Amino acid sequence: MTGLVPAVARIPGAHTHATTLIRQWTADHTPRIIEGRDIGTAVIPTARVELYRTTTPEIPAQRRTLQNGTAGDEQGLASIHSRHEADTSRSTAPLKPAHDAVITDTSTLTIDEVVRRVVATCRERGHAAT
């Protein structure tokens, strides 16, 4: 499924429809946390808290290896690089941080450390994250 996302994201009609559905859902569900590669720049650019997570390509390659039960290899790393290039260079909603996003490199952070940073950012911006 992950491999299909960049191809579908390049289709303006598909992206527009998905954006509409997400916006409709968020209007009815508060508070909400939404994750996606263009949520803060294209889907909900007026979000009160926008976070942008970065990492070295090796980290998601290792995660995929663990999830898929396969041995890590250069092909997996190449796939990560390819996806990143496709996402950052597409004409419709390219991957980039929102102008007001808090950018965090999670390469060396534990999950607990990432969660603490997210909660702290939400609190700093007036949200009672728990």
N, C-alpha and C positions, 0 to 999 in steps of 0.2 A: 504494500500500500504506500509506504513512504516514497518509493521510487516514482510513483505516479503523481504525487502532489505537485512537483515543479511543472510538469506538462499541463496539468489541469489549471494551475494558477496562471499560466500564460494565456488562457482563454478568457478574454474580457467578459463575455456573457456569463461564464461559470463563476468567475470571481464576483461579478456584480450580484448574481443570485445568492451566492454564499454570504456575501456582505449583508444583503437585505435580511436574510434569515437570522444571522447573528444579531443584527441590530434589533430585530423584532423580539428575539428571545431576551436580550439584555434589558429591554424596556419593561419586561414583566418579572424580572428576577434580580432583586437587589438584596443585599450587596452581592457582588459577583467578582469572580476572578476568571479571566479569559486569557488563554495562552495561544499565541500564534505568531507567525513571522511578520505579519503586517497589521496586527491589531491596533497598535498605537499610532500608526501613520496613515492607514487607509480605512480600517473598519470602524474604530472608535477613537478618532484623533482628539476628542475632547475629554478623554478619561482623566479623572482627577489624580490617579497614580499610574505612571507608566514606567515599567521596568524593562530593561534590555540586557539580556544575559549573553555573555560571550564565553568562549572556552577555546582551548587549543583543539585542532581537529582530531587529535589522538583520543581525547576523552569520549566523544560520541562514538568513535570507531570501537573503542574498548567496550562501551555500553552495548552497542549492537552485537558485538561478539558474545557477550554474556547472555543477552536476550535470545539470540539465535542458536546458541550452543555450538558455534563454529569456531574454528581457530582463527585468530586475528591474522590479517595479511595485508599486503599493500593494496589489494583490490578494495577492501573495506575502507581504507583511508582515502583512496582515490575517489570512491563513491561520495564520501563526505565533502571532499574538495569540489567535486562536480556539482553536488547539490547546492553548496554555498555559492558557487559561481553562477549557477542558473538562477538562484533566488535574488542575488544582488544585481544581476544584469537584466532581469526581465523588465519589459516596458510597463506592465500593469502591476502597480503596488510592489516595487522592488524592496527587498529586505534592507532596512536601515533603521537606526534608532530614531525615535520621535525627538523633536527639538528639545523637549523637556523631560526626556527619559533619564532615569537613574541607571547608569551603565555599570554592570558588575561582571568582572571576569571571575568565573566560578571554577577555573581550571584546578586550583589547589584547595578549594573549599569543600567541606563535608556538606551533606544535605542539611544537617542541623544548622550549620553556619549560614547557609543560603537562606533558610527559613527565618533565622533571626534577623538577617539583613532586610528581608522583605517586610517582616513585621515592623521593624524599626522605621523603615521608609514610610509605611502606611501610617504609623502613628505620627511621624513628623509632618505628614500632609493632612492630619486631622481625621484619620480613620482609626476606629477602635479595633484594630486587628487582634484576634485572639488565637 
